[in-house]
Amino acid sequence: MLKPLVYYDQEDVQTHYRNDEFIFGNQILVCPILEPNSLGRRMYIPRGQWYNYWTNELVNGGKEVWIDTKFDQIPIFVKAGAVIPKYPVQQYVGELDFDELTLEVYYKEGKEKSVVYEDAQDGYDYKKGRYSFLSFQTIGKEKELIIQLHKEGKYDTNYSKYK
């Protein structure tokens, strides 16, 4: 789930020496603030287009940039085209029943694929096909955005709607 930038793009020499930035999943870029009382830092944005999570500003990657931050925020960027699921805030897994999964969708002209894996989290039923593997594909065009959903597996989630 967590990997250094070099695993994200091995062809980009700039990613080889970045020790503190990392990719969460395949589409979230995180850059921790390492200095106390800092109001920003320089970071490398990998090639492609990335949205600043806090401001929704679209940034073209492949370069080092200065990122302003607040005391309670760290630089987070989401790859253009990503679909990020957001569950309700819970104190522990399964605390709340919900019937709708909120999706944060980040526009990109072109195609991008995102996945969500879920199972009962209480045994080995996933080996028998009792899991849910959702695959979202976004297709962005100049004046429209298409989101396609494909589901694999026999696990039924509590939610049946997407927002």
N, C-alpha and C positions, 0 to 999 in steps of 0.2 A: 504493500500500500504506500509506503514512503520510499522514495528513491532519489538519489542525487541527480542533479541536472545532466551529468554525463550519460546516465542511463536513458534519459529522455531523448537526447539528440547527440549521439556519439560522433557524428560528422562535424559538428560545430566545435571547433577548438576552444572557444570561449567557455564552454560548459565544463571543460576538463579540470579547471582549477577553482571552481566555486564550491567551497566546503560547507557553507552555512545555508544556502538556498536549497530547497528540495521540492519535488513534485509529489503531491498527495493524490493517489489514484493515477489517472492519466491526464487530468484536465485542470488541476488546481495547483498553482505555483505559490509557494510560501517562502517568505524571506524574514526570518526573525530579526528583531531589533536587539543588538548585543551591547549597546552602550546605555547606561542609565541616563534618564532625562533627555534622551534623544528625540528630536522632532522630525526625523527622517533618516534616510541612508541611501547610498548608492547600491544599485542591484542590477543584475543582468537579466534582461527579459529575453527568453529564447525566441528563435525564429517563429514567425506566424503572428496572428493577431490575438491580443489578450485584453480582457476587460478588468479594470481596477474594481475589485469587489465592493469597495466602500463608496466610490464615486461614479461607477459605471462608465468611466472614461475609457475609450478604446485606444489601445497603444499598439503600434507596430513594433514587433520584436526584432531580435538580432542586434541589440545594442544595449549598452549600459546607460542607465538613467538615474536621476535623483528622484526619490519618492518621498513626499511629505507625509507625515503620519501624526496622529494624535497620541496622547499618552496611553490610551486604552485600546489602540489598534496596532496590528502588525500588517505589513504589506502582504496582501493576498491578491492574486490575479487568477481569472478564470478564462480558459481557452475559448475563443470565439467558436460558436456552434455547440457548446456543451449544454447538456441537460442535467441539472443537479437536483436530486430529490431532497425535500426538506420535510422531516417528520415533526410532529408537535413536540415541544419541549417536555421531557419526562425526567423524573428522578431516577428511574430504572426502566429497563426494557420491559415492555408489556404493561406499564402502569396505566396507560390510557388506551381506550378503544377508539379508533378513528376509522372513518369510511372513505376518506379522501386524502390523496397524496399530493402535496404541493410540489410543483416542478418550477425551478428557476431556469429559464431558457435564455441563452446568450446568442443573439443573432450573428449569423455568418453567411455571407453570400457563397454558396457552394454546399458541400455535404460534410457532415460530421456525425460520428457515432458515439453514443454513451450507453453504459450498461448499469443495471442494478441487480444484485444477487441477494436473495433472501431465502431463509429456511426457518424451521421451528426453533433452532438454536438449542436443542435439548437432547441430541442423540445422533444416530447415524442414519436417519431416514433419508438424508440427501443421497446416500449411496443407492437407494431404491427409486430415485427420480423424484422424491418429494422435496423439491426446491422450486423457486421461482427465479427465472433469469429473464429480466426485461431488457430488451434492446431498443433504444430510441435512436432513430436516425432523423436528423434535421436536414432539410433541403431549403436553403435560402435563395430566393430570387429577388429581383429588384423591388417588386411590390407585393411579395407574399412569402410566407414561411410555412413550410409543410413539416409536420412532425408525424413520423410513422412509428408505430409500436408493434413489436413482435415479442410474444411470450413463449418461453419453453418451461417445461417442468410441470409437476403435478401438485405443487404446494399452492394452497389457496390463501392469499393474504387477506387481512381484515378489511382492506380498502378495495373499492371497486371503481372509484372515480378519481379523476386527475384534474387538478386546477392549475 
